[in-house]
Amino acid sequence: MARWLVILAGGRGERFWPLSRVMHPKQFLTLIGDKSMLETTRDRVATLIDDDHIFVVTGVDYVEKVAHNLPRIPQSQILGEPRGCNTAPSIAWAAETIHRRDPEAVLLVLPSDHVIQKADRFLRLADRALMLAAEHGGFYTFGIVPTHPETGYGYIEKNGAAFGDAAVQQVKRFIEKPPREVAEKMVASGRYFWNSGMFAFRVNEFLRAVREFLPALADGIAALVDNPWRIEDIFAELPAISIDHGIMENARSVYVLPADIGWDDVGTFGALARLLPRDGEQNAAHGYAIFVESENVTAITDGPLVSFVGVKDLYVVATHDAVLILSPDKSQDVRKVVEALKQGGSHEHLL
């Protein structure tokens, strides 16, 4: 069974404004290290899957950017969606296309904008998940061992060892983002993982599940692969649903591999701030910044020097044409600025 990689690269990263823009979203930013998040995602599993066995699903406006970031991937394997419909349609489109070429394929599905600090450990887990999928069938996800009661992530509850191996757990259920008090109890119990959104499975088994649980999506994707010139009309009718809701919550034989891999989906500036090294006063910088008599300040700049005197507990993000000043407890609210710009007609600051 050949291994294939599907990278999901369609997000718009609105919580990363002003660094992330409509035409240059988060997956193309260089936030950690010296490569874009998309490039880093591909490189992370380069020893497992070669470039000829990779599909990237992205927005139609980003196809050229993906090709520039990943020039060795055949351009016919970069799929541009005219409408964002969440992860189930994206994965189904890639899966159906791969299935026409390789009906026995095993797929690894990765979002393009996550940070994994323990890359070697993740590589071993990904290899194991692909082997398990090939040998036993079923659906495999990577459950992040939680470090705190995070309310911004979904959770997975385990249900005992699978295949006689404690390193592979049966999944009891998926839980949506919980309130704080519920998250605290779940983390304390030791029975739950954060849902990473990364999966491995056989392509034919996944497509059978789509046919069973999302028949309208199955029909639409089959029509799309048969009639690619109808993409606009077909996408307009596809159901918008995540793989978690549409498939994983309903499927049988779903397993989770506990993953202590230094994972973060870097969904907000708060998440990025946690990953940056700090000085003795707890200040951190991504880019050029100067701190004078300041504490717990995070500066993120893609060009201009940013300096601070006598301030504390701030995030400041600066680009060539915009500055965001943010309270650390308001990282989730950056989208409100984006909405205000849309309503005010300031589209030049969004592109």
C-alpha positions in Angstrom: 0.0 0.0 0.0 1.5 3.3 -1.1 1.5 6.2 1.3 0.1 9.6 0.4 0.1 12.9 2.2 -2.8 15.4 2.1 -2.0 18.9 3.4 -4.9 21.2 4.2 -3.8 24.7 3.4 -7.0 26.7 3.0 -7.3 28.8 6.1 -7.4 32.6 6.1 -5.8 33.1 9.5 -7.9 36.1 10.5 -6.7 35.9 14.1 -3.2 36.7 12.9 -4.1 40.0 11.4 -2.1 42.2 10.5 0.6 39.7 9.8 -1.9 37.4 8.0 -3.8 38.9 5.2 -6.4 37.7 2.7 -3.7 37.1 0.1 -1.0 36.0 2.5 -2.6 33.9 5.3 -0.9 32.2 8.2 0.2 29.0 6.5 2.6 31.1 4.3 4.1 33.0 7.2 7.4 32.2 8.7 6.6 32.3 12.4 9.0 29.7 13.9 12.3 28.9 12.2 13.3 30.0 8.7 10.6 28.4 6.6 6.9 29.0 6.0 4.5 26.9 8.1 3.4 25.1 4.9 7.0 24.2 4.0 7.7 23.0 7.5 4.6 20.8 7.5 5.8 19.1 4.3 9.4 18.7 5.5 8.3 17.1 8.8 7.3 13.8 7.0 9.7 14.0 4.0 11.3 10.7 4.9 8.0 8.9 4.9 6.3 10.3 1.8 7.9 11.6 -1.4 6.8 14.7 -3.4 5.0 12.6 -6.1 2.6 11.3 -3.4 1.5 14.6 -2.0 -1.7 16.6 -2.5 -2.3 20.0 -1.2 -5.9 21.4 -0.9 -6.0 25.2 -0.7 -8.1 28.1 -1.8 -8.1 28.9 -5.5 -6.4 32.2 -4.8 -3.5 30.4 -3.1 -2.6 27.8 -5.7 0.4 29.8 -7.0 1.6 30.5 -3.5 1.5 26.8 -2.7 3.4 26.0 -5.9 6.0 28.7 -4.9 6.4 27.2 -1.4 6.5 23.6 -2.6 7.9 23.7 -6.1 8.6 19.9 -6.2 5.0 18.9 -5.9 3.3 18.4 -9.3 1.0 21.4 -9.9 -1.8 19.0 -10.9 -1.8 17.9 -7.2 -2.5 21.3 -5.8 -6.3 21.5 -5.6 -7.8 25.0 -5.4 -11.2 25.3 -3.8 -13.5 28.2 -5.0 -15.3 28.1 -1.6 -14.2 27.1 1.8 -16.4 24.2 3.0 -14.4 23.0 6.0 -12.2 19.9 6.2 -14.5 17.0 5.1 -14.9 18.2 1.5 -11.2 19.2 1.2 -10.1 15.7 2.3 -12.8 14.0 0.3 -11.7 15.8 -2.9 -8.1 14.7 -2.4 -9.1 11.2 -1.4 -11.3 10.6 -4.4 -8.6 11.9 -6.7 -5.9 9.7 -5.1 -8.3 6.7 -5.1 -8.7 6.9 -8.9 -4.9 6.5 -9.2 -4.2 4.2 -6.2 -7.3 2.4 -4.7 -5.1 0.8 -2.0 -3.5 4.1 -0.8 -3.0 4.9 2.8 -3.4 8.6 3.6 -1.8 10.9 6.2 -3.8 14.2 6.6 -2.0 17.2 8.1 -3.1 20.8 8.6 -0.5 23.2 7.2 -0.2 25.6 10.1 0.7 23.7 13.2 3.9 23.8 15.2 5.4 20.4 16.3 8.6 21.0 18.4 9.4 17.2 18.9 9.5 16.4 15.1 11.3 13.1 15.5 8.8 11.8 17.9 5.9 12.8 15.6 7.6 11.2 12.6 7.7 7.9 14.5 4.0 8.2 15.5 3.0 9.1 11.9 4.9 6.0 10.6 3.1 3.9 13.2 -0.3 5.2 12.3 0.2 4.6 8.6 1.4 1.0 9.4 -1.6 0.4 11.6 -4.0 1.7 9.0 -2.5 -0.5 6.4 -2.5 -3.6 8.6 -5.8 -3.3 10.5 -7.9 -0.6 8.8 -9.7 1.9 10.9 -9.2 5.6 11.5 -6.2 7.0 13.5 -5.8 10.4 15.0 -3.0 11.9 17.1 -4.2 12.9 20.6 -2.1 15.6 22.1 -1.3 15.0 25.8 -2.7 18.2 27.4 -0.5 20.5 29.4 -3.3 22.8 30.7 -7.1 23.0 30.5 -7.3 24.7 27.1 -10.8 25.9 26.1 -9.9 26.6 22.5 -9.4 23.0 21.5 -11.6 20.0 21.0 -10.9 16.9 23.1 -10.8 13.2 22.5 -11.8 10.7 25.3 -10.0 7.4 25.2 -11.6 4.0 25.8 -8.9 1.5 26.6 -6.0 0.0 24.7 -6.4 -1.3 21.1 -4.5 -4.3 19.7 -3.2 -5.1 23.1 -1.0 -1.9 23.0 -1.4 1.0 25.5 0.2 3.3 22.9 -2.9 2.9 20.7 -6.2 3.8 22.4 -9.7 3.2 21.3 -11.7 6.5 20.9 -14.8 6.7 23.1 -16.0 10.1 21.8 -15.0 13.5 20.5 -15.9 16.6 22.6 -16.3 20.1 21.3 -14.4 23.1 22.9 -15.4 22.9 26.5 -16.0 25.7 29.1 -13.1 26.2 31.6 -14.5 24.2 34.5 -15.2 21.2 32.2 -11.8 21.4 30.6 -10.2 21.4 34.1 -12.0 18.2 35.1 -11.1 16.5 31.8 -7.4 17.3 32.0 -7.3 16.2 35.7 -8.9 12.8 34.9 -6.1 11.8 32.5 -8.7 10.3 30.1 -8.7 13.0 27.5 -6.4 14.4 24.7 -6.5 17.5 22.7 -7.8 16.9 19.2 -4.9 17.7 16.8 -6.9 17.4 13.6 -4.3 15.0 12.1 -5.4 11.6 10.7 -4.3 8.4 9.0 -6.5 5.9 7.2 -7.0 3.8 4.1 -8.4 5.9 1.2 -11.0 3.3 0.3 -12.3 3.0 3.9 -12.5 6.8 4.2 -14.5 7.1 0.9 -16.9 4.3 2.1 -17.5 6.4 5.3 -18.2 9.5 3.3 -20.7 7.5 1.2 -22.3 6.2 4.4 -22.4 9.3 6.5 -22.3 12.2 4.0 -23.9 10.9 0.8 -24.4 14.3 -0.7 -20.7 15.1 -0.3 -19.8 11.7 -1.9 -22.0 12.5 -4.9 -20.7 16.0 -5.2 -17.0 15.0 -5.0 -17.4 12.1 -7.5 -19.1 14.6 -9.9 -16.3 17.1 -9.4 -13.5 14.6 -10.2 -15.5 13.4 -13.3 -16.3 17.0 -14.4 -13.7 19.4 -13.2 -14.9 22.2 -15.3 -18.1 22.3 -13.2 -16.1 23.1 -10.0 -17.9 26.4 -9.3 -21.4 24.9 -9.5 -20.5 21.8 -7.6 -18.7 23.6 -4.8 -21.6 25.9 -4.3 -23.7 22.9 -3.4 -21.3 20.9 -1.2 -22.1 20.6 2.5 -19.7 22.6 4.7 -18.7 20.2 7.5 -15.6 19.1 9.4 -14.1 15.6 9.2 -14.6 15.4 12.9 -18.4 16.0 12.8 -19.1 14.4 9.5 -17.0 11.2 9.8 -15.0 10.6 12.9 -17.9 11.1 15.4 -19.9 8.5 13.4 -17.3 6.0 12.2 -16.5 2.7 13.7 -12.9 1.6 14.6 -11.5 5.0 15.5 -8.2 5.1 17.4 -6.0 7.7 19.0 -2.2 7.6 19.4 -1.2 9.5 22.5 1.2 12.2 21.2 3.6 14.2 23.5 5.1 16.0 20.5 5.3 19.7 21.5 2.2 20.5 19.4 0.5 23.8 19.1 -2.0 24.9 16.4 -0.7 28.5 16.8 -4.2 29.8 16.4 -3.6 33.1 18.1 -0.9 35.6 19.0 -1.2 34.2 22.5 -0.2 30.8 21.2 2.7 32.2 19.3 3.8 34.2 22.4 4.1 31.0 24.4 6.6 29.6 21.8 9.0 32.6 21.8 12.0 32.7 24.1 11.8 35.4 26.8 14.3 37.5 28.7 14.6 38.0 32.4 11.7 40.4 32.4 9.5 38.0 30.4 9.7 40.1 27.3 9.8 38.3 23.9 10.3 39.4 20.3 9.8 38.0 16.8 11.6 40.6 14.8 13.5 43.7 16.0 12.4 45.2 19.3 13.8 47.1 22.3 12.5 46.8 25.8 13.3 49.4 28.5 11.9 49.0 32.0 9.1 46.8 30.5 7.7 43.5 31.6 5.8 40.6 29.9 5.6 42.3 26.5 5.5 40.4 23.3 6.6 42.2 20.1 6.0 40.7 16.7 7.2 42.8 13.8 7.9 42.0 10.1 9.9 45.1 9.5 9.8 48.2 11.7 11.7 48.5 14.9 9.2 48.4 17.9 10.4 49.9 21.2 8.8 49.9 24.7 9.4 52.0 27.7 7.8 51.5 31.1 4.9 49.2 29.9 3.8 45.7 30.9 1.4 42.9 29.8 1.1 43.8 26.1 1.2 42.2 22.7 2.2 44.5 19.9 2.1 43.4 16.2 3.6 45.7 13.6 3.7 45.6 9.8 4.5 48.1 7.1 0.9 49.5 7.1 -0.8 48.5 10.4 -0.2 48.1 14.1 -2.2 45.9 16.5 -2.0 46.6 20.3 -3.5 43.7 22.2 -4.2 42.7 25.8 -2.8 39.2 26.3 -6.2 37.9 27.4 -7.9 39.1 24.1 -6.0 37.0 21.5 -9.2 35.3 20.4 -10.8 38.7 19.6 -8.5 39.8 16.7 -11.2 38.7 14.3 -13.3 41.6 15.6 -10.8 44.0 14.1 -11.0 42.2 10.8 -14.8 42.4 10.9 -14.6 46.1 11.7 -12.3 46.7 8.8 -14.6 44.8 6.5 -17.6 46.8 7.7 -15.7 50.1 7.4 -14.6 49.4 3.8 -10.9 49.4 4.7 -10.1 46.5 2.4 -6.6 47.7 1.6 -5.6 46.7 5.1 -7.0 43.2 4.6 -5.4 42.2 1.3 
